[in-house]
Amino acid sequence: MSAAIPADCLLPAPAERLRVRSADGSWLNAEAYGPQDAPVVLLAHGWTCSTAFWAPVIHRLADTHRLVAYDQRGHGRSDIPVSRHGYSTQALADDLEAVLTRVVPEGERAVLAGHSMGGMTIMAAGGRSKVAARTAAALLVSTGPHDLTEHLLVVPPTVRPAGLRRALHRQILQSRLPLGPVTGLSRALLKYATMGPATPAGEVAACADIVHACPTAVRANWARVLGELDVRPGLTMLEAPTAIVVGSHDKLTPPVHARAMRAALRRPDGLLELPGVGHMSPVERPDEVAAEIRRLVTTHLTALRSDAA
């Protein structure tokens, strides 16, 4: 029997829903929450997720922030790419730029927050002038810039040699088997792979519903991109102050990535490691993630607005 999903893991009704067209013609779903004149925070979710993943953070910030969450292509209500060419880090960066330029007028700025593939999206867009001009600060949450398969910890290190572990990880991530309905076993497997051991059953159930809703082909095609990922050039070109959050028990993008990103950033603005937390930190520890977003807004966006006034 499934645990009840907590109320804060369910999205409130959006203040506005937008359809945004990306560079290749794909339509993206974006949803806005909070006062229209409040500081803007753009939220980019990760692989196999959707805007619903950000619900706990949205509940904590929507009273005082304008939060815009969008479905990455292939996920949620956004278009599924018509061919494999639509799956690339270039496409992710195009989508971010399209949403950001739609919701942030020229001359204004927002704080960007990306979880997992969403963080990789922010890195992929590094060096883009239209994105840089609209970014006051960024938060990279539970993510990594390259060598993802090399550092995965889903298959235990006791499985040797290392080449076998890498092969098993690739097979797991790129599997085209449908996930099927959510079951007790699938929730347990998801918790083992993506969440800390103390994560309550309700939060696990919420993540399972989101992940199982991702189409099988979309999951596999993005896994192929992530397996070859290298967004280090964009990471080194991020101009805005950038903070990092990672869980100590993250098996998908472990803390080794966070330390490497901090070393490569032009303007690092803190690294927060959450003890006992896995890969789904915005759901596992939304208070801390929301607090980091609030800090970045207060330091780099609200202060900017005050200076301009």
N, C-alpha and C positions, 0 to 999 in steps of 0.2 A: 504494500500500500504506500502510495506516495505521500510525503510530508506536504503540508499546506505551504504554498508560496507566500512569503511575507508581503505585506502590503507595499513596502517600499521597494520591492523588486518588480512592481507593476507600474508601467508608465502612466502618469496622469494624462488627461486630455491635453493635446498641444494647444498653445495659443494660436498657432498658425502652422499650416502644412504647405510646403513648397515643392514644386517640381523644377529641377535645375538641369539644364542640358549641358553635357560635357563636350569636350573638343571633338570626339568622334561621333557625336549625335546621341549617345546614350543618355537616357533620362534617369536622374537620381532623385530619390525621395529624401527630403529634409524636413525636420520638425523643430519648431521653435517653442521654447518654454520660458515663462517669466516676463517681466515688464519690458516693453519695447524699447524704452529709453535707458535701460540698465546696461552695464558693461557686458560686452559680447564674449562668450566662450564657445568655441567650435569644438565639438566632440567627434572623434573618428574611432569607430569600434574595430575590433580585431577579426581574424579569420573565423569563419563559421558563425559569427554573431550578427547583431543588428542593433538598431537604435535602442531596443528594449534592454540591452546589456547595461546601458548607462542609467537606468531607472533609479538605483539607489543614490547616485551622485546628483542626479537631477532633483530628486526630492529634497536634498540637503542645500541646494543652491538656488532653486528657482524663485525664491522670494526676493532675492536681491541681484540676480544675474539674468541676462538674456542668454539662455543656453540653446545652441543650435546643434542638434545631432542629425547625422545623415547616414543612410544605408550605403555601405560600400557596394560597388557594382556586383551584381549577382546575389546580393543579400537583401533580406527584407523586401521592401517594395520597390527597390531600384531594378533597372533592366539587367537581365542576364546577358553577358556578351554573346554575340552571334557566332563567334569563332574563337579559337585559341589565341588569336592575335589581340583580342580584347582583354587578355589577362597579362598584365605587365606592371612593373613599378612605374613606368611612364604613364600608364593609364590611371593608376592610383593618384599620382601627382596631378594629372590633368583634372581629375574629379575634385580633389581638394581645392585646387585653384578656382574651379568653376563655382563651387559652393561658397568659398570665402569671398570671391569678388561679387557674388550675388547678395550676400548678407552684410558685408562690410563696405560702405561707400568709400570711394577714393578719399584719402586724407584722414581716415579713421583706422583704428586698429582693434584687434581681438587677441585673446589668449587662446592658443591651440593646445588641445590635449588629445593624445592618441594612445590607445591601448593596443599592444601587440602589433598586428598588421597596421593598425592606425598610427602607431608610432613610426613604423617603417614608412608609411605614407608621408608623414611630416619630414622624415629624413630624405625621402626620394624627391621632395619638392624643394630641398635646400638649394639655394642659388637662383631660384625663380624670383624675378624682381617684383611681380605683382603680389606674390605671397609674402615676401619679405617686407614690402611696404605696408602690409596690413597686419603684421604680426608684432604684438607687443612683447610676448613671451611664449614659451612652449613648455609642455610637460610630456615627457616620454615615459609611458607606464608599461612595465612588464614587456619589454621589447628588446630587439637586438638588430645590429646592422649587417651581419654576414655570418657565414659558417654556422648556421642554425643547427643543421643536422649533426655537425661535429660535437656540439656542446649539449645536445639533448640528453636528459637524464631519465626518460620514461623507461627505457630498458635498463635494468640495473647494471652498474659497472662490473658486477661479478660475471656477467655474460662476456666472454672473451672469444676471440681477439676483438680489438676495437673496430676493425673492418666489418665484422659480423654485426656488432651493435649498430653501426651506421646503416648497414643494409636493412636491418630489421626496422630501424626508425623510418627509413624511406618507405618501406612497404606499409607500415602502419599509417603514416601521414598521407600517402598518395593512394590509399585504398579506394576503389570505386564501389565497394560494397555498400548498399544502403544501410543507414543506421537503424531504420525501422522505428517502431514505437518505443517510447521511453519505458524502460523496465527497471526493476531493482538492480539487476546486474549492470545495465548500461550506466545508471547513476553512479554505482560504485566504481566502475572503470573510469568514468569522467572525473570523479573526485580524486582518484589515485593519480591520474595523469595531469590534472590541471589545478587542483585546489589543495590547501593545507589540510592536515589531518583533523584539525579542530573545527573545520567549517560546518555550520549547522545544516541539517538535512533540507530545510526549506530553501536555503541559498543554492545548494546543490541541485535541487529540483528545478529552480528557476533557470539555472544555466543549462541544464539538460534540455529543457523545453526549447530554449533559444538555439542551441547547437543542433538538435535533431531537426529543426525546421529548415536548416540550410540544405539546398538541393545537392545530391550526391556529386553530380558533375562539377558544380561550382566548387565544392569542397576539394575535390581532387585536382582541378585545374589551378586553384590558388596554391595548393600544396606544392605543385610542381614549381611554381614561381618562387615560393619561399625556400624550396630546396636549393635554388640557384642564386639566392638573394645576395646582393652586395650593394648597399646604399651608403657605403662609407664616404664616397665623394660628396654626396649631398649633406651628410652629417657634418663634415668639416666646413661646409659653406653656410650652415645655419647662423644667421646674424643676430637673432634675438637671444636674450638670456634664456637658458634652457635648463630645467630641473628634471630629475630622474627619480622614478619610484620603482622598486623591485621587491618581490617577496623572497625571503631567505630560502623557502622551499619550492621555488619556481623550477619545475622540471623542463619547461619548454624554452624559456629564455632566462637561464639562471644568472645570478649576480655577476658572473664573469663578463657578461655583455654590458651590464650597467657600468662597471668600472672602465671598460674599454671606451664606451661612449663618452663618459666624463672626461677621459684623457684627450679625446679627439675634438671636443667642443671648443669653439672660439670663446664662448661666454657661459661656462658652466655655472649653474645657480643652485647647487645642492643635489645630494644623492640621499634619498630616504630609503633605507632597507627595513622592511616590515617583518619582524620575527614570526616564524611559523606560518607565513602566508605563501600561497601558491601563485599560479599564473593569473588568476582571476581577481586581482587585488581591488578593482573598483566595486566588485560585489562582496568580496570577503572583508574588506576594510574600507568601506566608503567614507567613513568619517575622516580618515587620514588623507585619502585621495582628494576629497572635497576641500580639506583644509589647505593642501598644497595648491590647488587651483585658486582658492580664495587669496592665499598669500601672493601668488603671482599677479593676480588682478590688482590687489591693493598696492603692491610695490611697483609694478611696471605699466599698469593701465590706468587706474584711478589717479595715480600721481601724475601721469602723462596728461590726463584730462584737466587736472587742476592747474598744471603749468601753462597749458594752452589757454585756459580761461584768464 
